[in-house]
Amino acid sequence: MSESVPTAAQGAPMNFRLLGVIAFIIGAAAVLMTRLLSLIAPLMISTGMPSAYSLISGMGVFANALSLILGIAALVLGLIVLLRRGAPKGFAAAGAALGGAEILNALIGFGQAAFYSFL
């Protein structure tokens, strides 16, 4: 009646379901970050502030940089789970897709912020 006990050399198994959920949450947070900026920018322009464009540019660079970092993290974590055999892939696929789309969106956002800075 000897049971197999994992040794310290084997290490603890990674919870890939949790990793997939984390990838999804990070990807959703990245999308939310840029969507909030796209809602705030027209409101700032409509106020008629003379410095609205430079403020939008600064916020855009910050939001897009943070969104790019979060998008890369979501994509990497999602791909780690997707490449693991036998791991649940639903949240991981959604997280990788959101992360990949947000990377592209952040790069476009950098171009938009550069455009606003020249106005």
Secondary structure, DSSP 4 states (H G I P E B T S, - for coil): -PPP---TTT-PPP-HHHHHHHHHHHHHHHHHHHHHHHHHHHHHHHTT-TTHHHHHHHHHHHHHHHHHHHHHHHHHHHHHHHTSTTS--HHHHHHHHHHHHHHHHHHHHHHHHHHHHT-
